[in-house]
């Protein structure tokens, strides 16, 4: 029963431009949530938000870390990177806006839908970033 | 409709996930943009795409897709098939282009 599980923390290093391992962190988080027995709709939202945040580190940063804190009531995903940062967060949140290079867009990434997808899945979303200072994305999803 | 019936009727080649062909297919979605599929691909849908890299497997799993159809006869990296096999995700292959196979799939699913 998920009411009996203690708080669980997971952390995964994320390497820049590693498209083979990119997404593995989100997949591990998803598997743990399945094993513990969270509802499929909650798992899907967490998995999508974590995946998009992880791939943003792969695509846009110089590397970082994906973390998950899981309690029966709330799941918190934190994606922190060292990288160029986001000069205009409001612009980055607009669907269709992307700064991904062409060769990455050809793989089907950088459609300008990553952050909007995260916002759609999250109950709370906080992005802290400044040029040259890296980016931290904090995502909260309640189990309700 | 069961994925197995779709595979037989559309003559799709099975690259991985043979054991999972009894799952139900709810709909189809055509996209070569990863985040577009994440936003709009419904759980249980069949994903038609030109993309053949490892992240297609990851995204199909996290969205709960019934399987992936690689269209246009593209070559699929063996490590992509191995990962999908290990995860029990059906990967299918066709020489038809996306428009052709989507039309045939649509008729199978909705024009009974």
gemmi code that builds the backbone of each chain (N, CA, C; Angstrom):
import gemmi

chains = {
    "A": [
        ("UNK", (0.832, -1.204, 0.000), (0.000, 0.000, 0.000), (0.860, 1.244, 0.000)),
        ("UNK", (0.501, 2.183, -0.837), (1.387, 3.331, -0.966), (1.351, 4.251, 0.249)),
        ("UNK", (0.313, 4.129, 1.085), (0.258, 4.959, 2.282), (1.373, 4.627, 3.265)),
        ("UNK", (1.943, 3.429, 3.122), (2.951, 3.003, 4.074), (4.381, 3.300, 3.628)),
        ("UNK", (4.545, 3.803, 2.395), (5.921, 3.992, 1.944), (6.513, 5.259, 2.541)),
        ("UNK", (7.780, 5.223, 2.883), (8.439, 6.428, 3.362), (8.758, 7.334, 2.178)),
        ("UNK", (9.206, 8.525, 2.471), (9.673, 9.428, 1.418), (10.882, 8.819, 0.729)),
        ("UNK", (10.895, 8.964, -0.597), (11.925, 8.298, -1.392), (12.615, 9.352, -2.243)),
        ("UNK", (13.935, 9.316, -2.256), (14.658, 10.289, -3.080), (15.534, 9.582, -4.095)),
        ("UNK", (15.513, 10.093, -5.304), (16.350, 9.528, -6.366), (17.063, 10.676, -7.060)),
        ("UNK", (18.288, 10.417, -7.527), (19.030, 11.451, -8.265), (19.819, 10.801, -9.390)),
        ("UNK", (19.791, 11.444, -10.553), (20.491, 10.898, -11.720), (21.312, 11.999, -12.381)),
        ("UNK", (22.578, 11.726, -12.651), (23.345, 12.690, -13.446), (22.845, 12.674, -14.884)),
        ("UNK", (22.827, 13.834, -15.525), (22.377, 13.926, -16.925), (23.498, 14.577, -17.736)),
        ("UNK", (23.952, 13.869, -18.764), (25.052, 14.396, -19.578), (24.524, 15.173, -20.780)),
        ("UNK", (25.191, 16.264, -21.085), (24.820, 17.065, -22.245), (25.011, 16.249, -23.522)),
        ("UNK", (24.061, 16.369, -24.438), (24.118, 15.763, -25.779), (24.217, 14.241, -25.781)),
        ("UNK", (23.850, 13.613, -24.673), (23.843, 12.145, -24.652), (22.419, 11.668, -24.958)),
        ("UNK", (22.143, 11.449, -26.243), (20.781, 11.081, -26.652), (20.505, 9.594, -26.496)),
        ("UNK", (21.535, 8.815, -26.164), (21.306, 7.387, -25.894), (20.812, 7.184, -24.475)),
        ("UNK", (21.483, 7.820, -23.510), (21.091, 7.667, -22.101), (20.025, 8.684, -21.703)),
        ("UNK", (19.863, 9.754, -22.482), (18.885, 10.789, -22.150), (17.486, 10.199, -22.074)),
        ("UNK", (16.823, 10.399, -20.979), (15.494, 9.830, -20.767), (15.508, 8.658, -19.789)),
        ("UNK", (16.708, 8.156, -19.494), (16.804, 7.009, -18.569), (16.375, 7.381, -17.154)),
        ("UNK", (16.712, 8.594, -16.725), (16.329, 9.034, -15.385), (14.819, 9.053, -15.227)),
        ("UNK", (14.145, 9.656, -16.207), (12.676, 9.704, -16.170), (12.083, 8.298, -16.192)),
        ("UNK", (12.718, 7.397, -16.960), (12.222, 6.019, -17.037), (12.358, 5.303, -15.693)),
        ("UNK", (13.469, 5.573, -14.986), (13.662, 4.949, -13.664), (12.635, 5.480, -12.665)),
        ("UNK", (12.379, 6.787, -12.715), (11.375, 7.373, -11.816), (10.006, 6.741, -12.099)),
        ("UNK", (9.681, 6.625, -13.395), (8.401, 6.034, -13.790), (8.260, 4.609, -13.253)),
        ("UNK", (9.343, 3.821, -13.365), (9.294, 2.431, -12.921), (9.055, 2.331, -11.415)),
        ("UNK", (9.740, 3.196, -10.652), (9.551, 3.186, -9.195), (8.102, 3.536, -8.848)),
        ("UNK", (7.542, 4.539, -9.519), (6.154, 4.928, -9.235), (5.188, 3.790, -9.563)),
        ("UNK", (5.509, 3.037, -10.627), (4.673, 1.875, -10.981), (4.767, 0.801, -9.908)),
        ("UNK", (5.991, 0.544, -9.446), (6.197, -0.507, -8.444), (5.479, -0.161, -7.145)),
        ("UNK", (5.495, 1.132, -6.790), (4.875, 1.554, -5.539), (3.354, 1.599, -5.671)),
        ("UNK", (2.850, 1.722, -6.905), (1.413, 1.631, -7.119), (0.682, 2.955, -7.227)),
        ("UNK", (1.344, 3.994, -7.707), (0.644, 5.254, -7.968), (-0.341, 5.075, -9.128)),
        ("UNK", (-1.392, 5.906, -9.195), (-2.370, 5.793, -10.296), (-1.698, 6.089, -11.646)),
        ("UNK", (-2.070, 5.352, -12.694), (-1.442, 5.526, -14.012), (-1.458, 6.969, -14.517)),
        ("UNK", (-2.533, 7.708, -14.255), (-2.609, 9.091, -14.764), (-1.566, 9.975, -14.091)),
        ("UNK", (-1.310, 9.742, -12.799), (-0.283, 10.518, -12.082), (1.100, 10.124, -12.610)),
        ("UNK", (1.312, 8.815, -12.786), (2.609, 8.337, -13.282), (2.913, 8.946, -14.645)),
        ("UNK", (1.900, 9.008, -15.502), (2.102, 9.539, -16.838), (2.520, 11.015, -16.781)),
        ("UNK", (1.849, 11.779, -15.927), (2.191, 13.207, -15.813), (3.599, 13.390, -15.279)),
        ("UNK", (3.961, 12.622, -14.255), (5.312, 12.740, -13.689), (6.350, 12.324, -14.731)),
        ("UNK", (6.097, 11.209, -15.427), (7.064, 10.688, -16.395), (7.287, 11.685, -17.531)),
        ("UNK", (6.203, 12.294, -18.016), (6.332, 13.264, -19.110), (7.097, 14.505, -18.645)),
        ("UNK", (6.725, 15.030, -17.492), (7.394, 16.242, -16.988), (8.874, 15.963, -16.735)),
        ("UNK", (9.170, 14.816, -16.121), (10.571, 14.483, -15.818), (11.356, 14.272, -17.112)),
        ("UNK", (10.729, 13.631, -18.081), (11.411, 13.373, -19.365), (11.740, 14.684, -20.084)),
        ("UNK", (10.774, 15.574, -20.172), (11.012, 16.843, -20.870), (12.088, 17.659, -20.155)),
        ("UNK", (12.064, 17.638, -18.815), (13.068, 18.389, -18.056), (14.457, 17.774, -18.259)),
        ("UNK", (14.506, 16.442, -18.276), (15.777, 15.748, -18.487), (16.327, 16.041, -19.888)),
        ("UNK", (15.452, 15.985, -20.891), (15.926, 16.226, -22.260), (16.322, 17.686, -22.475)),
        ("UNK", (15.703, 18.611, -21.727), (16.157, 20.004, -21.809), (17.605, 20.129, -21.348)),
        ("UNK", (17.969, 19.351, -20.314), (19.376, 19.360, -19.863), (20.269, 18.794, -20.965)),
        ("UNK", (19.829, 17.679, -21.581), (20.613, 17.044, -22.650), (20.804, 18.008, -23.826)),
        ("UNK", (19.727, 18.682, -24.203), (19.741, 19.502, -25.420), (20.410, 20.862, -25.199)),
        ("UNK", (20.095, 21.509, -24.081), (20.440, 22.930, -23.964), (21.579, 23.252, -23.006)),
        ("UNK", (21.984, 22.294, -22.154), (22.917, 22.674, -21.084), (24.293, 22.046, -21.278)),
        ("UNK", (25.130, 22.236, -20.272), (26.438, 21.574, -20.256), (26.414, 20.387, -19.296)),
        ("UNK", (25.245, 19.949, -18.927), (25.095, 18.800, -18.031), (24.429, 19.214, -16.737)),
        ("UNK", (23.881, 18.244, -16.026), (23.186, 18.566, -14.786), (22.690, 17.328, -14.081)),
        ("UNK", (21.608, 17.523, -13.356), (21.106, 16.446, -12.516), (19.575, 16.471, -12.478)),
        ("UNK", (18.989, 15.281, -12.506), (17.539, 15.135, -12.367), (17.263, 14.464, -11.029)),
        ("UNK", (16.400, 15.083, -10.222), (16.101, 14.519, -8.905), (14.592, 14.317, -8.749)),
        ("UNK", (14.246, 13.308, -7.990), (12.838, 13.084, -7.668), (12.704, 12.853, -6.177)),
        ("UNK", (11.709, 13.485, -5.579), (11.365, 13.201, -4.186), (9.916, 12.740, -4.192)),
        ("UNK", (9.722, 11.532, -3.679), (8.413, 10.897, -3.788), (7.855, 10.623, -2.395)),
        ("UNK", (6.672, 11.166, -2.140), (5.932, 10.795, -0.932), (4.540, 10.351, -1.393)),
        ("UNK", (3.760, 9.728, -0.538), (2.421, 9.298, -0.972), (1.554, 10.465, -1.457)),
        ("UNK", (1.824, 11.669, -0.956), (0.962, 12.813, -1.293), (1.458, 13.627, -2.476)),
        ("UNK", (2.771, 13.730, -2.616), (3.298, 14.682, -3.596), (4.622, 14.181, -4.191)),
        ("UNK", (4.784, 14.443, -5.482), (6.020, 14.089, -6.175), (6.677, 15.380, -6.647)),
        ("UNK", (7.924, 15.551, -6.275), (8.669, 16.753, -6.662), (9.825, 16.352, -7.584)),
        ("UNK", (9.869, 16.968, -8.757), (10.949, 16.723, -9.715), (11.780, 17.997, -9.810)),
        ("UNK", (13.086, 17.840, -9.673), (13.975, 18.998, -9.812), (15.030, 18.697, -10.869)),
        ("UNK", (15.124, 19.576, -11.863), (16.144, 19.448, -12.904), (17.049, 20.664, -12.817)),
        ("UNK", (18.324, 20.414, -12.508), (19.254, 21.531, -12.316), (20.410, 21.364, -13.285)),
        ("UNK", (20.770, 22.419, -13.989), (21.898, 22.294, -14.914), (22.841, 23.475, -14.825)),
        ("UNK", (24.073, 23.220, -15.263), (24.979, 24.317, -15.550), (24.890, 24.523, -17.051)),
        ("UNK", (24.739, 25.731, -17.467), (24.563, 25.974, -18.889), (24.347, 27.441, -19.138)),
        ("UNK", (23.865, 27.759, -20.322), (23.747, 29.174, -20.708), (22.621, 29.906, -19.978)),
        ("UNK", (21.689, 29.157, -19.369), (20.546, 29.813, -18.740), (19.531, 30.260, -19.780)),
        ("UNK", (18.383, 30.741, -19.284), (17.304, 31.195, -20.175), (17.167, 32.706, -20.009)),
        ("UNK", (17.482, 33.483, -21.061), (17.403, 34.942, -20.933), (15.971, 35.438, -20.731)),
        ("UNK", (15.001, 34.813, -21.400), (13.615, 35.282, -21.337), (12.711, 34.067, -21.105)),
        ("UNK", (12.370, 33.820, -19.850), (11.620, 32.601, -19.500), (10.219, 32.624, -20.121)),
        ("UNK", (9.595, 33.805, -20.126), (8.244, 33.906, -20.690), (8.240, 33.495, -22.167)),
        ("UNK", (9.262, 33.925, -22.890), (9.384, 33.573, -24.310), (9.622, 32.066, -24.472)),
        ("UNK", (10.460, 31.507, -23.589), (10.774, 30.072, -23.664), (9.542, 29.213, -23.374)),
        ("UNK", (8.597, 29.765, -22.615), (7.384, 29.010, -22.284), (6.385, 28.996, -23.440)),
        ("UNK", (6.604, 29.852, -24.448), (5.649, 29.925, -25.564), (5.787, 28.706, -26.468)),
        ("UNK", (4.651, 28.113, -26.790), (4.670, 26.944, -27.648), (5.225, 27.311, -29.027)),
        ("UNK", (6.175, 26.523, -29.497), (6.764, 26.768, -30.818), (8.090, 27.505, -30.766)),
        ("UNK", (8.398, 28.124, -29.613), (9.676, 28.832, -29.514), (10.765, 27.853, -29.104)),
        ("UNK", (11.846, 27.806, -29.852), (12.943, 26.900, -29.514), (14.272, 27.492, -29.940)),
        ("UNK", (15.312, 27.191, -29.167), (16.663, 27.612, -29.546), (17.531, 26.396, -29.873)),
        ("UNK", (16.905, 25.230, -30.010), (17.685, 24.012, -30.272), (18.353, 24.099, -31.639)),
        ("UNK", (19.603, 23.624, -31.729), (20.285, 23.651, -33.030), (19.633, 22.714, -34.039)),
        ("UNK", (19.902, 22.975, -35.309), (19.231, 22.280, -36.395), (19.387, 20.756, -36.342)),
        ("UNK", (20.591, 20.280, -36.026), (20.781, 18.826, -36.062), (19.962, 18.129, -34.971)),
        ("UNK", (19.695, 18.850, -33.885), (18.860, 18.278, -32.823), (17.389, 18.351, -33.221)),
        ("UNK", (17.015, 19.430, -33.908), (15.631, 19.533, -34.395), (15.324, 18.415, -35.393)),
        ("UNK", (16.342, 18.017, -36.144), (16.116, 16.941, -37.126), (15.836, 15.600, -36.454)),
        ("UNK", (16.243, 15.467, -35.189), (15.890, 14.260, -34.431), (14.478, 14.346, -33.856)),
        ("UNK", (13.805, 15.456, -34.096), (12.436, 15.602, -33.616), (12.343, 16.305, -32.280)),
        ("UNK", (13.506, 16.807, -31.788), (13.493, 17.591, -30.550), (13.449, 19.068, -30.921)),
        ("UNK", (13.260, 19.897, -29.892), (13.320, 21.329, -30.147), (12.150, 21.832, -30.958)),
        ("UNK", (10.972, 21.263, -30.702), (9.770, 21.746, -31.374), (9.157, 22.914, -30.608)),
        ("UNK", (9.794, 23.307, -29.514), (9.246, 24.390, -28.701), (8.030, 23.945, -27.909)),
        ("UNK", (8.000, 22.665, -27.547), (6.845, 22.145, -26.800), (7.245, 21.531, -25.465)),
        ("UNK", (8.539, 21.523, -25.147), (9.011, 20.866, -23.922), (8.498, 21.538, -22.665)),
        ("UNK", (8.779, 22.830, -22.525), (8.302, 23.541, -21.330), (6.772, 23.601, -21.279)),
        ("UNK", (6.086, 23.865, -22.418), (4.613, 23.801, -22.365), (4.096, 22.425, -21.929)),
        ("UNK", (4.762, 21.346, -22.355), (4.347, 20.015, -21.903), (4.538, 19.862, -20.399)),
        ("UNK", (5.644, 20.399, -19.884), (5.873, 20.336, -18.437), (4.777, 21.104, -17.702)),
        ("UNK", (4.467, 22.292, -18.197), (3.450, 23.122, -17.530), (2.091, 22.404, -17.511)),
        ("UNK", (1.774, 21.708, -18.613), (0.500, 21.000, -18.709), (0.419, 19.865, -17.678)),
        ("UNK", (1.567, 19.249, -17.369), (1.564, 18.094, -16.460), (1.708, 18.496, -14.993)),
        ("UNK", (2.253, 19.691, -14.752), (2.607, 20.076, -13.383), (1.444, 20.752, -12.665)),
        ("UNK", (1.343, 20.503, -11.346), (0.440, 21.317, -10.524), (1.111, 22.636, -10.189)),
        ("UNK", (2.418, 22.574, -9.927), (3.188, 23.800, -9.690), (4.492, 23.699, -10.461)),
        ("UNK", (4.903, 24.825, -11.059), (6.135, 24.850, -11.846), (6.888, 26.134, -11.544)),
        ("UNK", (8.166, 25.962, -11.203), (8.996, 27.138, -10.943), (10.290, 26.996, -11.748)),
        ("UNK", (10.636, 28.029, -12.496), (11.877, 28.010, -13.272), (12.759, 29.149, -12.784)),
        ("UNK", (13.963, 28.779, -12.337), (14.927, 29.804, -11.920), (16.082, 29.771, -12.899)),
        ("UNK", (16.347, 30.917, -13.521), (17.418, 30.938, -14.507), (17.868, 32.361, -14.778)),
        ("UNK", (19.095, 32.487, -15.182), (19.621, 33.773, -15.650), (20.759, 33.463, -16.604)),
        ("UNK", (21.016, 34.362, -17.555), (22.080, 34.103, -18.528), (23.408, 33.778, -17.841)),
        ("UNK", (23.997, 32.652, -18.252), (25.287, 32.241, -17.705), (25.220, 31.580, -16.342)),
        ("UNK", (24.029, 31.472, -15.772), (23.903, 30.967, -14.395), (23.246, 29.591, -14.320)),
        ("UNK", (22.991, 28.965, -15.458), (22.313, 27.675, -15.424), (20.827, 27.829, -15.179)),
        ("UNK", (20.150, 26.687, -15.122), (18.691, 26.696, -14.967), (18.283, 25.639, -13.947)),
        ("UNK", (17.331, 25.979, -13.102), (16.720, 25.006, -12.194), (15.220, 25.003, -12.426)),
        ("UNK", (14.693, 23.824, -12.746), (13.257, 23.659, -12.964), (12.703, 22.810, -11.831)),
        ("UNK", (11.714, 23.324, -11.147), (11.110, 22.626, -10.024), (9.643, 22.320, -10.348)),
        ("UNK", (9.306, 21.031, -10.311), (7.978, 20.592, -10.738), (7.310, 19.856, -9.579)),
        ("UNK", (6.089, 20.259, -9.245), (5.360, 19.573, -8.183), (4.071, 18.979, -8.764)),
        ("UNK", (3.858, 17.703, -8.478), (2.626, 17.030, -8.909), (2.020, 16.331, -7.688)),
        ("UNK", (0.790, 16.697, -7.365), (0.112, 16.108, -6.213), (-0.569, 14.809, -6.605)),
        ("UNK", (-0.551, 13.861, -5.690), (-1.234, 12.585, -5.931), (-2.672, 12.695, -5.462)),
        ("UNK", (-3.505, 13.262, -6.333), (-4.923, 13.409, -5.969), (-5.774, 13.403, -7.232)),
    ],
    "B": [
        ("UNK", (-9.106, -2.713, -31.485), (-8.572, -3.820, -32.282), (-7.211, -4.234, -31.737)),
        ("UNK", (-6.989, -5.545, -31.727), (-5.695, -6.017, -31.242), (-4.574, -5.653, -32.219)),
        ("UNK", (-3.415, -5.339, -31.651), (-2.269, -4.968, -32.471), (-1.906, -6.097, -33.446)),
        ("UNK", (-2.071, -7.332, -32.990), (-1.724, -8.474, -33.846), (-2.523, -8.466, -35.158)),
        ("UNK", (-3.818, -8.114, -35.047), (-4.657, -8.077, -36.241), (-4.205, -6.955, -37.188)),
        ("UNK", (-3.836, -5.818, -36.602), (-3.331, -4.697, -37.415), (-2.050, -5.108, -38.140)),
        ("UNK", (-1.161, -5.771, -37.414), (0.109, -6.232, -38.001), (-0.155, -7.148, -39.191)),
        ("UNK", (-1.128, -8.054, -39.021), (-1.419, -9.009, -40.101), (-2.089, -8.325, -41.290)),
        ("UNK", (-3.081, -7.481, -41.001), (-3.844, -6.854, -42.096), (-3.015, -5.848, -42.866)),
        ("UNK", (-2.114, -5.137, -42.183), (-1.295, -4.120, -42.861), (0.070, -4.670, -43.275)),
        ("UNK", (0.275, -5.980, -43.000), (1.538, -6.640, -43.363), (2.758, -5.898, -42.816)),
        ("UNK", (2.688, -5.567, -41.520), (3.813, -4.882, -40.871), (4.844, -5.922, -40.434)),
        ("UNK", (6.107, -5.536, -40.526), (7.174, -6.414, -40.056), (7.402, -6.143, -38.568)),
        ("UNK", (7.468, -7.195, -37.752), (7.654, -7.023, -36.310), (9.146, -7.047, -35.988)),
        ("UNK", (9.643, -5.923, -35.458), (11.074, -5.818, -35.124), (11.343, -6.130, -33.661)),
        ("UNK", (10.329, -5.926, -32.821), (10.483, -6.165, -31.379), (9.098, -6.257, -30.754)),
        ("UNK", (9.048, -6.867, -29.578), (7.815, -6.876, -28.801), (6.744, -7.840, -29.302)),
        ("UNK", (7.169, -8.904, -29.966), (6.240, -9.930, -30.467), (5.267, -10.402, -29.380)),
        ("UNK", (5.773, -10.518, -28.162), (4.955, -11.058, -27.061), (3.855, -10.097, -26.615)),
        ("UNK", (3.951, -8.841, -27.025), (2.974, -7.843, -26.565), (1.956, -7.506, -27.644)),
        ("UNK", (1.853, -8.332, -28.689), (0.964, -7.996, -29.801), (-0.518, -8.200, -29.483)),
        ("UNK", (-0.804, -8.752, -28.308), (-2.214, -8.933, -27.961), (-2.822, -7.659, -27.361)),
        ("UNK", (-2.040, -6.593, -27.224), (-2.612, -5.377, -26.626), (-3.567, -4.669, -27.597)),
        ("UNK", (-4.487, -3.917, -26.983), (-5.495, -3.203, -27.763), (-4.944, -1.886, -28.282)),
        ("UNK", (-5.289, -1.536, -29.495), (-4.903, -0.244, -30.076), (-6.133, 0.658, -30.089)),
        ("UNK", (-6.003, 1.836, -29.453), (-7.155, 2.727, -29.320), (-7.274, 3.680, -30.505)),
        ("UNK", (-6.112, 4.072, -31.064), (-6.105, 5.105, -32.103), (-4.713, 5.147, -32.718)),
        ("UNK", (-4.504, 6.111, -33.597), (-3.173, 6.295, -34.168), (-2.758, 7.742, -34.059)),
        ("UNK", (-1.447, 7.993, -34.117), (-0.972, 9.371, -34.149), (0.290, 9.433, -35.010)),
        ("UNK", (0.313, 10.390, -35.934), (1.462, 10.553, -36.822), (2.251, 11.774, -36.407)),
        ("UNK", (3.517, 11.593, -36.029), (4.347, 12.762, -35.738), (5.818, 12.387, -35.767)),
        ("UNK", (6.617, 13.317, -36.261), (8.069, 13.154, -36.219), (8.681, 14.098, -35.192)),
        ("UNK", (7.834, 14.800, -34.458), (8.288, 15.677, -33.380), (8.016, 15.004, -32.046)),
        ("UNK", (9.075, 14.824, -31.270), (8.972, 14.046, -30.036), (7.968, 14.676, -29.066)),
        ("UNK", (8.121, 15.962, -28.829), (7.260, 16.612, -27.836), (5.823, 16.775, -28.326)),
        ("UNK", (5.631, 16.788, -29.635), (4.273, 16.817, -30.181), (3.584, 15.490, -29.882)),
        ("UNK", (4.314, 14.390, -30.036), (3.709, 13.105, -29.697), (3.410, 13.023, -28.205)),
        ("UNK", (4.345, 13.529, -27.386), (4.115, 13.520, -25.934), (2.842, 14.293, -25.597)),
        ("UNK", (2.648, 15.439, -26.267), (1.487, 16.283, -25.964), (0.184, 15.665, -26.464)),
        ("UNK", (0.229, 14.973, -27.600), (-1.022, 14.605, -28.271), (-1.253, 13.114, -28.489)),
        ("UNK", (-0.238, 12.298, -28.292), (-0.419, 10.853, -28.454), (-1.158, 10.288, -27.248)),
        ("UNK", (-2.301, 9.670, -27.477), (-3.099, 9.140, -26.366), (-2.534, 7.790, -25.923)),
        ("UNK", (-2.737, 7.449, -24.631), (-2.334, 6.104, -24.187), (-3.048, 5.059, -25.055)),
        ("UNK", (-2.321, 4.015, -25.418), (-2.912, 2.955, -26.238), (-2.903, 3.237, -27.726)),
        ("UNK", (-2.328, 4.363, -28.134), (-2.322, 4.657, -29.570), (-1.097, 4.049, -30.250)),
        ("UNK", (-1.182, 3.935, -31.553), (-0.064, 3.452, -32.348), (0.630, 4.684, -32.931)),
        ("UNK", (1.944, 4.775, -32.752), (2.714, 5.971, -33.153), (3.391, 5.709, -34.489)),
        ("UNK", (3.005, 6.484, -35.499), (3.627, 6.378, -36.823), (4.674, 7.478, -36.952)),
        ("UNK", (5.915, 7.093, -37.221), (6.973, 8.106, -37.241), (8.125, 7.732, -38.155)),
        ("UNK", (8.859, 8.769, -38.580), (10.094, 8.592, -39.344), (11.307, 8.512, -38.433)),
        ("UNK", (11.149, 8.980, -37.183), (12.295, 8.988, -36.263), (12.630, 7.565, -35.847)),
        ("UNK", (13.926, 7.253, -35.799), (14.301, 5.858, -35.503), (15.312, 5.757, -34.369)),
        ("UNK", (15.493, 6.839, -33.605), (16.529, 6.783, -32.567), (15.972, 6.278, -31.238)),
        ("UNK", (16.900, 6.112, -30.273), (16.568, 5.464, -29.008), (15.451, 6.169, -28.238)),
        ("UNK", (15.365, 7.486, -28.376), (14.377, 8.209, -27.577), (12.939, 7.926, -28.007)),
        ("UNK", (12.760, 7.392, -29.202), (11.412, 6.987, -29.617), (10.901, 5.888, -28.678)),
        ("UNK", (11.782, 4.968, -28.318), (11.407, 3.891, -27.394), (11.054, 4.483, -26.030)),
        ("UNK", (11.915, 5.370, -25.532), (11.679, 5.983, -24.214), (10.332, 6.701, -24.181)),
        ("UNK", (10.042, 7.453, -25.235), (8.817, 8.260, -25.255), (7.575, 7.383, -25.440)),
        ("UNK", (7.686, 6.353, -26.255), (6.556, 5.432, -26.424), (6.212, 4.773, -25.088)),
        ("UNK", (7.234, 4.444, -24.300), (6.998, 3.814, -23.004), (6.366, 4.796, -22.025)),
        ("UNK", (6.891, 6.016, -21.976), (6.390, 6.921, -20.939), (4.994, 7.450, -21.254)),
        ("UNK", (4.613, 7.439, -22.539), (3.262, 7.890, -22.876), (2.258, 6.730, -22.904)),
        ("UNK", (2.749, 5.503, -22.769), (1.849, 4.354, -22.798), (1.331, 4.027, -24.185)),
        ("UNK", (2.133, 4.310, -25.215), (1.733, 3.959, -26.584), (1.636, 2.439, -26.734)),
        ("UNK", (0.732, 1.980, -27.597), (0.595, 0.537, -27.831), (1.799, -0.001, -28.599)),
        ("UNK", (2.407, 0.848, -29.419), (3.560, 0.432, -30.203), (3.966, 1.536, -31.148)),
        ("UNK", (5.045, 1.278, -31.902), (5.573, 2.267, -32.847), (5.645, 1.633, -34.231)),
        ("UNK", (5.194, 2.386, -35.239), (5.369, 1.943, -36.627), (6.376, 2.877, -37.300)),
        ("UNK", (7.502, 2.331, -37.735), (8.486, 3.103, -38.476), (8.096, 3.055, -39.945)),
        ("UNK", (7.845, 4.234, -40.511), (7.326, 4.291, -41.875), (8.432, 4.631, -42.878)),
        ("UNK", (8.134, 4.434, -44.140), (9.048, 4.841, -45.199), (10.242, 3.923, -45.390)),
        ("UNK", (10.206, 2.742, -44.781), (11.250, 1.754, -45.015), (12.622, 2.113, -44.494)),
        ("UNK", (12.668, 2.938, -43.476), (13.961, 3.351, -42.929), (14.652, 2.219, -42.171)),
        ("UNK", (15.972, 2.250, -42.162), (16.748, 1.274, -41.388), (16.673, 1.606, -39.906)),
        ("UNK", (16.478, 0.578, -39.068), (16.336, 0.793, -37.626), (17.593, 0.285, -36.922)),
        ("UNK", (18.231, 1.116, -36.100), (19.434, 0.662, -35.391), (19.123, -0.554, -34.514)),
        ("UNK", (19.978, -1.588, -34.536), (19.706, -2.799, -33.758), (19.586, -2.538, -32.259)),
        ("UNK", (20.318, -1.544, -31.743), (20.223, -1.283, -30.293), (18.843, -0.731, -29.918)),
        ("UNK", (18.181, -0.061, -30.863), (16.816, 0.421, -30.616), (15.869, -0.780, -30.480)),
        ("UNK", (16.046, -1.763, -31.365), (15.212, -2.972, -31.298), (15.479, -3.757, -30.014)),
        ("UNK", (16.747, -3.828, -29.628), (17.095, -4.570, -28.402), (16.457, -3.925, -27.183)),
        ("UNK", (16.520, -2.598, -27.100), (15.924, -1.908, -25.959), (14.412, -2.150, -25.919)),
        ("UNK", (13.764, -2.032, -27.074), (12.312, -2.220, -27.126), (11.942, -3.652, -26.737)),
        ("UNK", (12.735, -4.608, -27.199), (12.486, -6.017, -26.864), (12.583, -6.217, -25.351)),
        ("UNK", (13.622, -5.616, -24.755), (13.813, -5.751, -23.304), (12.657, -5.118, -22.531)),
        ("UNK", (12.066, -4.071, -23.094), (10.978, -3.358, -22.409), (9.600, -3.882, -22.814)),
        ("UNK", (9.551, -4.843, -23.745), (8.268, -5.386, -24.182), (7.447, -4.415, -25.013)),
        ("UNK", (8.117, -3.556, -25.774), (7.414, -2.573, -26.612), (7.412, -3.030, -28.070)),
        ("UNK", (6.236, -3.188, -28.678), (6.197, -3.579, -30.090), (6.750, -2.488, -31.014)),
        ("UNK", (7.724, -2.870, -31.836), (8.241, -2.006, -32.899), (7.899, -2.655, -34.227)),
        ("UNK", (7.296, -1.858, -35.131), (6.829, -2.385, -36.402), (7.426, -1.574, -37.534)),
        ("UNK", (7.536, -2.197, -38.680), (8.249, -1.568, -39.789), (7.427, -1.738, -41.059)),
        ("UNK", (7.379, -0.669, -41.870), (6.689, -0.773, -43.144), (7.416, 0.060, -44.199)),
        ("UNK", (7.313, -0.364, -45.452), (7.889, 0.430, -46.527), (6.935, 1.527, -46.996)),
        ("UNK", (5.674, 1.418, -46.593), (4.731, 2.480, -46.945), (5.123, 3.788, -46.258)),
        ("UNK", (4.799, 4.900, -46.914), (5.002, 6.196, -46.281), (3.889, 6.442, -45.268)),
        ("UNK", (4.130, 7.430, -44.404), (3.216, 7.674, -43.283), (1.775, 7.875, -43.755)),
        ("UNK", (1.583, 8.667, -44.801), (0.228, 8.954, -45.297), (-0.498, 7.666, -45.679)),
        ("UNK", (0.187, 6.806, -46.423), (-0.403, 5.543, -46.873), (-0.813, 4.655, -45.700)),
        ("UNK", (0.129, 4.463, -44.777), (-0.128, 3.511, -43.700), (-1.156, 4.088, -42.719)),
        ("UNK", (-1.133, 5.429, -42.551), (-2.123, 6.064, -41.679), (-3.531, 5.878, -42.258)),
        ("UNK", (-3.659, 6.025, -43.573), (-4.956, 5.836, -44.217), (-5.470, 4.427, -44.039)),
        ("UNK", (-4.585, 3.469, -44.221), (-4.992, 2.066, -44.067), (-5.367, 1.751, -42.616)),
        ("UNK", (-4.578, 2.300, -41.684), (-4.863, 2.077, -40.270), (-6.199, 2.717, -39.884)),
        ("UNK", (-6.445, 3.903, -40.392), (-7.693, 4.611, -40.096), (-8.890, 3.774, -40.545)),
        ("UNK", (-8.801, 3.211, -41.741), (-9.910, 2.397, -42.243), (-10.125, 1.159, -41.385)),
        ("UNK", (-9.020, 0.553, -40.953), (-9.133, -0.632, -40.101), (-9.819, -0.306, -38.775)),
        ("UNK", (-9.420, 0.822, -38.180), (-9.900, 1.145, -36.835), (-11.316, 1.700, -36.830)),
        ("UNK", (-11.658, 2.480, -37.870), (-12.898, 3.256, -37.783), (-13.947, 2.911, -38.830)),
        ("UNK", (-13.623, 2.151, -39.847), (-14.606, 1.890, -40.903), (-14.943, 0.415, -40.947)),
        ("UNK", (-15.383, -0.097, -39.804), (-15.690, -1.528, -39.724), (-17.046, -1.801, -40.347)),
    ],
}
model = gemmi.Model(1)
for chain_id, residues in chains.items():
    chain = gemmi.Chain(chain_id)
    for i, (resn, *xyz) in enumerate(residues, 1):
        res = gemmi.Residue()
        res.name, res.seqid = resn, gemmi.SeqId(i, " ")
        for name, pos in zip(("N", "CA", "C"), xyz):
            atom = gemmi.Atom()
            atom.name, atom.element = name, gemmi.Element(name[0])
            atom.pos, atom.b_iso = gemmi.Position(*pos), 0.0
            res.add_atom(atom)
        chain.add_residue(res)
    model.add_chain(chain)
structure = gemmi.Structure()
structure.add_model(model)
structure.setup_entities()
